[in-house]
Amino acid sequence: MTHTLVPSDLIEGAPVCALTGEKLGAIERLMLDKSTGTVAYAVLRCGGFLGVGEHHYPVPWPKLKYNQMRRAFDLDMTADQLRGGPSELDGEAFDWGDRSPPYRHPQYWTV
Amino acid sequence: MTHTLVPSDLIEGAPVCALTGEKLGAIERLMLDKSTGTVAYAVLRCGGFLGVGEHHYPVPWPKLKYNQMRRAFDLDMTADQLRGGPSELDGEAFDWGDRSPPYRHPQYWTV
């Protein structure tokens, strides 16, 4: 039986690939709007080694599609597009809740 | 700076109390609608001992309000109302994605 529902803890940690199949990273967590209960964006964790030097990218939920064959989310963005958007390197002061700054990819912050 | 966003992994594991302050359990996970990215409901884990004999209850997201003082979610339901609704005991075959059965608390399954 297939459903339209998915558990949050199954999404966290799921691998994310570009449409080419290249692995980009993994979903670290989802950021939810408290009042509406809607996913504002997913945080994608990329690179690093043993948890050091990782980059964290906000990715709009509609850009992520689960690919049953790969058992991973497909992200309709290239690695370059991802790097061109907002990100946080470990330890940086990045305000994850602040969606006011104008980014090159404004859709990052749209619910 | 206060925001309207909250990370999914901070919600998972958060304690849940009745309005009286009585601890009811903890949020186990969120069930999300894949297409809309909306929380369909939260799963509340109650009772049990060392992970055995726990009950799992679907709870509508709008019924949960974070209480800063208690550092817990307030649930506007009594323990009796919770037990009167749908639940799963460990190991039971409960179809978490199936929102078709008529329950005594139909709002459980409303997004």
Interface residues (C-beta under 8 A of the other chain):
Chain A: M1 T2 H3 T4 L5 V6 P7 S8 D9 I11 E12 R29 L30 M31 L32 D33 K34 S35 T36 G37 T38 V39 A40 V43 W61 P62 Y66 D95 W96 G97 D98 R99 V111
Chain B: M1 T2 H3 T4 L5 V6 P7 S8 D9 I11 E12 R29 L30 M31 L32 D33 K34 S35 T36 G37 T38 V39 A40 V43 W61 P62 Y66 D95 W96 G97 D98 R99
